[in-house]
Amino acid sequence: MSDKYFLDTNILVYAHDRAAGVKHDRARALVEQLWRSGNGVLSTQVLQELCVSLRRKAGHPLSLEEIRCLIQDYLSWEVVVNGAEAVLQALELEARYKISFWDALILRAAETAGATVLYSEDLAAGQNYGPIRVVNPLRG
């Protein structure tokens, strides 16, 4: 069985925002590697946040049509759908690990998918949250 790698929204934003400099290069290389391996995992939350971030916060915002095509491409990845039970479980993770609810929901989705690694700039690099290890691929 191949390992699965979950991507937090910030990594995808950097991968598609050419104005992000070195972070863009590193994030893009990681995303390309996961495209080739087929081991990348996302969640509905990540896709939703990606839409907003690339349209409103990116150095070079993308058009609605560009976002739509991008999301359509990512639908070929494994996508975890967060349901009501995931929200309750995220609340437990938030309390246990003293992290934001949104980060807890990301962790819950990664765990649901069976991911072993969560690529993120937001959570503490090297930290283990149960079976999931956080890796910051943007560090030099």
C-alpha positions as CSV (number, residue, x, y, z in Angstrom):
1,M,0.0,0.0,0.0
2,S,1.3,3.4,-0.9
3,D,1.5,6.3,1.6
4,K,-1.0,9.1,1.2
5,Y,0.0,12.7,1.5
6,F,-2.6,15.4,2.5
7,L,-2.1,18.9,1.3
8,D,-3.2,21.9,3.4
9,T,-4.6,24.8,1.5
10,N,-1.6,27.1,1.9
11,I,0.6,24.7,0.0
12,L,-1.8,24.6,-2.9
13,V,-2.1,28.4,-2.9
14,Y,1.7,28.8,-3.1
15,A,1.8,26.2,-5.9
16,H,-0.6,28.2,-8.0
17,D,0.5,31.8,-7.1
18,R,3.4,32.7,-9.2
19,A,4.0,35.8,-7.1
20,A,5.0,33.6,-4.1
21,G,8.6,33.3,-5.3
22,V,10.6,30.5,-3.7
23,K,7.5,29.2,-1.9
24,H,5.8,28.9,-5.3
25,D,8.7,26.9,-6.7
26,R,8.8,24.5,-3.7
27,A,5.1,24.0,-3.5
28,R,4.7,23.5,-7.2
29,A,7.5,20.8,-7.2
30,L,5.7,19.0,-4.4
31,V,2.3,19.2,-6.2
32,E,3.8,17.9,-9.4
33,Q,5.4,15.0,-7.5
34,L,2.1,14.1,-6.0
35,W,0.4,14.3,-9.4
36,R,2.9,11.8,-10.8
37,S,2.6,9.4,-7.8
38,G,-1.1,9.7,-7.5
39,N,-0.7,9.8,-3.7
40,G,-2.1,13.3,-3.0
41,V,-5.2,13.8,-0.9
42,L,-7.4,16.9,-0.4
43,S,-10.6,17.7,1.3
44,T,-13.7,19.8,0.4
45,Q,-12.5,22.3,2.9
46,V,-9.1,22.7,1.1
47,L,-10.8,23.1,-2.3
48,Q,-13.2,25.7,-0.9
49,E,-10.4,27.7,0.7
50,L,-8.3,27.4,-2.4
51,C,-11.1,29.0,-4.5
52,V,-11.3,32.0,-2.2
53,S,-7.6,32.4,-1.7
54,L,-6.6,32.3,-5.4
55,R,-9.3,34.7,-6.3
56,R,-8.9,37.2,-3.5
57,K,-5.6,36.8,-1.7
58,A,-3.1,35.7,-4.3
59,G,-0.4,38.0,-5.7
60,H,-1.7,37.2,-9.2
61,P,-5.4,36.4,-8.7
62,L,-6.9,33.8,-11.0
63,S,-10.1,34.2,-12.9
64,L,-13.3,32.3,-12.1
65,E,-12.8,30.2,-15.2
66,E,-9.2,29.4,-14.3
67,I,-10.3,28.4,-10.7
68,R,-13.0,26.2,-12.1
69,C,-10.6,24.3,-14.4
70,L,-8.1,24.0,-11.5
71,I,-10.7,22.5,-9.2
72,Q,-11.9,20.2,-11.9
73,D,-8.4,18.9,-12.3
74,Y,-8.0,18.3,-8.5
75,L,-11.2,16.3,-8.5
76,S,-9.1,13.5,-9.9
77,W,-7.3,13.3,-6.6
78,E,-8.8,11.6,-3.6
79,V,-11.1,14.2,-2.0
80,V,-12.4,13.8,1.6
81,V,-15.9,15.1,2.0
82,N,-16.3,16.6,5.5
83,G,-19.7,15.6,6.9
84,A,-21.4,16.4,10.2
85,E,-19.5,13.7,12.1
86,A,-16.2,15.1,10.9
87,V,-17.2,18.5,12.5
88,L,-17.8,16.8,15.9
89,Q,-14.5,14.9,15.6
90,A,-12.7,18.1,14.7
91,L,-14.0,19.7,17.9
92,E,-12.4,16.9,19.9
93,L,-9.1,17.3,18.1
94,E,-9.2,21.1,18.6
95,A,-9.6,20.5,22.4
96,R,-7.0,17.7,22.5
97,Y,-4.2,19.5,20.6
98,K,-5.1,23.1,21.4
99,I,-5.2,24.0,17.7
100,S,-7.7,26.0,15.6
101,F,-11.0,24.3,14.6
102,W,-10.0,24.7,10.9
103,D,-6.7,23.0,11.4
104,A,-8.4,20.3,13.4
105,L,-10.8,19.7,10.5
106,I,-7.8,19.4,8.2
107,L,-6.3,16.8,10.5
108,R,-9.6,14.9,10.7
109,A,-9.8,14.8,6.9
110,A,-6.2,13.6,6.6
111,E,-6.8,10.9,9.2
112,T,-10.0,9.8,7.4
113,A,-8.1,9.4,4.2
114,G,-5.4,7.3,5.9
115,A,-2.7,9.9,5.1
116,T,0.6,9.5,6.9
117,V,1.9,13.0,6.2
118,L,0.2,16.4,6.2
119,Y,2.0,19.1,4.2
120,S,1.3,22.4,5.9
121,E,3.0,25.7,6.6
122,D,0.5,26.4,9.4
123,L,0.8,23.5,11.8
124,A,4.1,22.8,13.7
125,A,6.5,21.0,11.4
126,G,7.7,17.7,12.8
127,Q,4.7,17.4,15.1
128,N,2.8,14.2,15.2
129,Y,-0.9,14.3,15.6
130,G,-1.8,10.6,16.2
131,P,-0.8,8.8,13.0
132,I,-0.2,12.0,11.0
133,R,3.2,13.8,10.8
134,V,3.3,17.4,9.8
135,V,5.9,18.4,7.2
136,N,6.6,22.0,6.0
137,P,7.8,21.5,2.4
138,L,8.5,25.2,2.1
139,R,11.5,25.3,4.5
140,G,14.9,25.4,2.9
